[in-house]
């Protein structure tokens, strides 16, 4: 299974638009809490995109591995990534 490119692209473009808006807010010296709120919203969008990609990895790469060694390697990659995410 491959990640849905259209869905991920839309999420990333939305996040990019949010970041452009946040930069403008900073340049305009807008209220800190408003900026922080927008940063959290952008993080949520990026996390959603990452979830889509990691789900595709699990459902496609891990379950589609042809050998036990390849499957173990793919699981190890996923575990390492989760370790970085959940630091």
Backbone as a chain_set.jsonl record, in Angstrom:
{"seq": "XXXXXXXXXXXXXXXXXXXXXXXXXXXXXXXXXXXXXXXXXXXXXXXXXXXXXXXXXXXXXXXXXXXXXXXXXXXXXXXXXXXXXXX", "coords": {"N": [[0.839, -1.185, 0.0], [0.58, 2.15, -0.858], [1.128, 5.485, 0.291], [-1.498, 7.894, 0.187], [-1.016, 10.08, -2.188], [-2.312, 12.437, -3.054], [-3.811, 13.187, -0.813], [-1.794, 13.575, 1.118], [-0.279, 15.548, -0.138], [-2.151, 17.643, -0.179], [-2.441, 18.088, 2.581], [0.193, 18.908, 3.244], [0.44, 21.212, 1.679], [-1.489, 22.767, 2.892], [-0.317, 23.05, 5.424], [1.959, 24.472, 4.659], [0.769, 26.849, 3.812], [-0.287, 27.681, 6.241], [2.108, 28.132, 7.637], [3.153, 30.266, 6.168], [1.268, 32.182, 6.852], [1.753, 32.341, 9.595], [4.359, 33.366, 9.638], [3.828, 35.913, 8.631], [2.247, 36.84, 10.72], [4.163, 36.982, 12.761], [5.907, 38.889, 11.69], [4.217, 41.056, 11.792], [4.047, 41.509, 14.447], [2.05, 40.229, 15.988], [-0.237, 39.035, 18.526], [1.198, 36.905, 20.906], [0.005, 34.494, 21.849], [-1.863, 33.954, 19.886], [-0.187, 33.401, 17.738], [1.116, 31.131, 18.732], [-1.053, 29.384, 18.897], [-1.633, 29.027, 16.182], [0.734, 27.803, 15.383], [0.515, 25.366, 16.744], [-1.7, 24.317, 15.429], [-0.633, 23.972, 12.892], [1.34, 22.076, 13.435], [-0.327, 19.937, 14.078], [-1.457, 19.366, 11.593], [0.836, 18.574, 10.169], [1.513, 16.342, 11.701], [-0.653, 14.708, 11.105], [-0.203, 14.227, 8.379], [2.202, 12.83, 8.607], [1.315, 10.596, 10.002], [-0.273, 9.372, 8.05], [1.718, 8.635, 6.224], [3.322, 6.909, 7.782], [1.445, 4.937, 8.369], [1.006, 3.908, 5.821], [3.547, 2.854, 5.413], [3.591, 0.823, 7.341], [1.389, -0.796, 6.553], [2.048, -1.346, 3.926], [4.94, -1.588, 3.294], [5.966, -3.06, 5.528], [4.154, -5.258, 5.923], [4.259, -6.205, 3.359], [6.772, -7.17, 2.994], [9.128, -9.455, 1.693], [10.767, -11.322, 2.928], [11.593, -12.636, 6.189], [13.762, -11.295, 7.31], [13.779, -8.901, 5.879], [11.292, -7.892, 6.661], [11.749, -7.576, 9.399], [13.703, -5.582, 9.322], [12.193, -3.448, 8.274], [10.313, -3.103, 10.314], [12.031, -2.377, 12.38], [12.895, 0.103, 11.385], [10.511, 1.522, 11.584], [10.05, 1.448, 14.359], [12.276, 2.911, 15.237], [11.67, 5.406, 14.139], [9.291, 5.998, 15.507], [10.368, 6.223, 18.029], [11.775, 8.634, 17.765], [9.663, 10.349, 17.309], [8.149, 10.155, 19.649], [9.794, 11.07, 21.614]], "CA": [[0.0, 0.0, 0.0], [1.281, 3.425, -0.917], [0.421, 6.605, 0.897], [-2.342, 8.651, -0.727], [-0.241, 11.277, -2.526], [-3.171, 13.618, -3.115], [-4.154, 13.562, 0.56], [-0.59, 14.084, 1.775], [0.048, 16.812, -0.793], [-3.097, 18.651, 0.316], [-2.071, 18.401, 3.97], [1.443, 19.662, 3.258], [0.171, 22.553, 1.144], [-2.201, 23.485, 3.944], [0.679, 23.401, 6.435], [2.792, 25.534, 4.097], [-0.035, 28.07, 3.881], [-0.33, 28.073, 7.657], [3.414, 28.691, 7.986], [3.239, 31.602, 5.568], [0.451, 33.047, 7.699], [2.448, 32.523, 10.876], [5.461, 34.303, 9.385], [3.232, 37.242, 8.525], [1.849, 37.222, 12.075], [5.38, 37.354, 13.493], [6.368, 40.162, 11.128], [3.282, 42.105, 12.211], [4.056, 41.549, 15.915], [0.736, 39.838, 16.487], [-0.306, 38.496, 19.887], [1.966, 35.658, 21.037], [-0.851, 33.322, 22.01], [-2.447, 33.669, 18.578], [0.869, 32.75, 16.961], [1.292, 29.796, 19.295], [-2.216, 28.587, 18.494], [-1.452, 28.674, 14.773], [1.83, 26.832, 15.331], [-0.024, 24.064, 17.154], [-2.567, 23.84, 14.349], [0.255, 23.516, 11.82], [1.922, 20.814, 13.908], [-1.361, 18.902, 13.966], [-1.559, 19.011, 10.174], [2.039, 17.808, 9.835], [1.392, 15.034, 12.359], [-1.623, 13.932, 10.339], [0.495, 13.784, 7.17], [3.168, 11.809, 9.01], [0.533, 9.394, 10.338], [-0.629, 8.75, 6.771], [2.921, 8.03, 5.657], [3.715, 5.774, 8.623], [0.433, 3.897, 8.167], [1.314, 3.291, 4.534], [4.75, 2.046, 5.622], [3.214, -0.373, 8.086], [0.495, -1.643, 5.765], [2.647, -1.722, 2.649], [6.333, -2.033, 3.36], [6.178, -4.088, 6.548], [3.386, -6.468, 5.621], [4.61, -6.676, 2.024], [8.154, -7.652, 2.946], [9.192, -10.814, 1.148], [11.491, -12.216, 3.827], [11.542, -12.259, 7.606], [14.823, -10.317, 7.558], [13.317, -7.625, 5.329], [10.208, -7.44, 7.534], [12.362, -7.12, 10.642], [14.352, -4.308, 9.015], [11.142, -2.436, 8.129], [9.763, -2.866, 11.655], [13.054, -1.619, 13.109], [12.818, 1.488, 10.902], [9.304, 2.116, 12.155], [10.282, 1.611, 15.799], [13.218, 4.021, 15.389], [10.944, 6.639, 13.851], [8.388, 6.237, 16.634], [11.214, 6.695, 19.126], [12.062, 10.058, 17.534], [8.408, 11.089, 17.433], [7.659, 10.103, 21.021], [10.904, 11.433, 22.501]], "C": [[0.882, 1.247, 0.0], [0.438, 4.497, -0.234], [-0.371, 7.342, -0.184], [-1.658, 9.997, -1.016], [-1.096, 12.539, -2.537], [-3.509, 14.12, -1.715], [-2.957, 14.197, 1.266], [-0.186, 15.427, 1.179], [-0.86, 17.926, -0.29], [-2.758, 19.056, 1.745], [-0.815, 19.265, 4.029], [1.266, 21.075, 2.696], [-0.583, 23.396, 2.158], [-1.226, 23.943, 5.019], [1.575, 24.528, 5.94], [2.045, 26.877, 4.14], [-0.128, 28.601, 5.299], [0.987, 28.737, 8.059], [3.604, 30.08, 7.395], [2.439, 32.605, 6.397], [1.112, 33.339, 9.032], [3.609, 33.499, 10.712], [4.946, 35.735, 9.305], [2.806, 37.749, 9.904], [3.045, 37.695, 12.89], [5.881, 38.716, 13.012], [5.497, 41.33, 11.58], [3.196, 42.25, 13.729], [2.687, 41.246, 16.508], [0.868, 39.198, 17.867], [0.317, 37.097, 19.948], [1.082, 34.415, 21.105], [-1.543, 32.954, 20.702], [-1.441, 32.951, 17.682], [1.061, 31.32, 17.439], [0.154, 28.866, 18.878], [-2.07, 28.137, 17.043], [-0.314, 27.679, 14.588], [1.341, 25.432, 15.712], [-0.929, 23.478, 16.081], [-1.731, 23.293, 13.192], [0.913, 22.195, 12.203], [0.925, 19.67, 13.765], [-1.517, 18.439, 12.522], [-0.356, 18.165, 9.764], [2.01, 16.423, 10.478], [0.415, 14.131, 11.617], [-0.983, 13.401, 9.055], [1.48, 12.67, 7.512], [2.459, 10.501, 9.363], [0.133, 8.645, 9.067], [0.564, 8.007, 6.175], [3.347, 6.806, 6.461], [2.719, 4.621, 8.513], [0.685, 3.16, 6.863], [2.55, 2.405, 4.649], [4.4, 0.73, 6.306], [2.396, -1.328, 7.226], [1.122, -2.128, 4.464], [4.012, -2.345, 2.799], [6.543, -3.18, 4.343], [5.445, -5.37, 6.178], [3.722, -7.031, 4.247], [6.031, -7.195, 1.901], [8.177, -9.125, 2.545], [9.888, -11.812, 2.066], [11.336, -11.738, 5.265], [12.579, -11.182, 7.922], [14.402, -8.94, 7.045], [12.208, -7.047, 6.206], [10.775, -6.88, 8.834], [13.042, -5.765, 10.449], [13.318, -3.179, 8.93], [10.509, -2.099, 9.478], [10.756, -2.044, 12.48], [13.067, -0.153, 12.684], [11.639, 2.214, 11.535], [9.48, 2.389, 13.646], [11.23, 2.79, 16.053], [12.513, 5.363, 15.147], [10.0, 6.984, 14.99], [9.163, 6.735, 17.855], [11.537, 8.175, 18.996], [10.795, 10.896, 17.723], [7.988, 11.22, 18.887], [8.71, 10.498, 22.058], [10.441, 12.028, 23.745]], "O": [[1.822, 1.354, 0.788], [-0.79, 4.421, -0.191], [0.052, 7.398, -1.339], [-1.71, 10.923, -0.206], [-0.653, 13.593, -2.081], [-3.497, 15.324, -1.459], [-3.089, 15.227, 1.927], [0.205, 16.341, 1.906], [-0.394, 19.029, -0.007], [-2.785, 20.24, 2.079], [-0.765, 20.242, 4.777], [1.878, 22.023, 3.188], [-0.347, 24.599, 2.273], [-1.291, 25.084, 5.477], [1.914, 25.435, 6.7], [2.63, 27.91, 4.466], [-0.057, 29.807, 5.534], [0.993, 29.768, 8.732], [4.153, 30.968, 8.048], [2.878, 33.734, 6.616], [1.037, 34.458, 9.538], [3.816, 34.366, 11.561], [5.558, 36.655, 9.847], [2.976, 38.926, 10.224], [2.958, 38.684, 13.618], [6.232, 39.581, 13.814], [5.979, 42.452, 11.734], [2.378, 43.016, 14.24], [2.229, 41.931, 17.422], [1.969, 38.867, 18.306], [-0.003, 36.225, 19.14], [1.388, 33.398, 20.481], [-1.784, 31.776, 20.436], [-1.791, 32.015, 16.962], [1.158, 30.399, 16.627], [0.381, 27.702, 18.547], [-2.357, 26.984, 16.718], [-0.391, 26.805, 13.725], [1.709, 24.442, 15.08], [-0.92, 22.268, 15.853], [-2.079, 22.277, 12.589], [1.026, 21.294, 11.371], [1.295, 18.563, 13.376], [-1.69, 17.248, 12.265], [-0.514, 17.15, 9.085], [2.435, 15.443, 9.867], [0.635, 12.924, 11.514], [-1.202, 12.247, 8.687], [1.579, 11.68, 6.786], [2.958, 9.42, 9.051], [0.197, 7.417, 9.023], [0.428, 6.886, 5.684], [3.695, 5.776, 5.883], [3.111, 3.455, 8.559], [0.588, 1.934, 6.805], [2.601, 1.328, 4.055], [4.856, -0.338, 5.899], [2.677, -2.525, 7.176], [0.771, -3.194, 3.958], [4.209, -3.513, 2.462], [7.221, -4.158, 4.026], [6.047, -6.442, 6.126], [3.495, -8.214, 3.994], [6.45, -7.615, 0.822], [7.358, -9.925, 2.997], [9.628, -13.013, 1.991], [10.991, -10.583, 5.518], [12.314, -10.267, 8.703], [14.642, -7.93, 7.706], [12.188, -5.844, 6.465], [10.334, -5.834, 9.311], [12.961, -4.899, 11.321], [13.542, -2.086, 9.451], [10.203, -0.938, 9.75], [10.361, -1.122, 13.194], [13.23, 0.736, 13.521], [11.751, 3.363, 11.962], [9.096, 3.452, 14.134], [11.013, 3.575, 16.976], [12.742, 6.332, 15.871], [9.918, 8.143, 15.397], [8.67, 7.566, 18.618], [11.571, 8.896, 19.993], [10.852, 12.013, 18.236], [7.524, 12.278, 19.309], [8.518, 10.276, 23.253], [11.254, 12.387, 24.597]]}, "num_chains": 1, "name": "protein.A"}
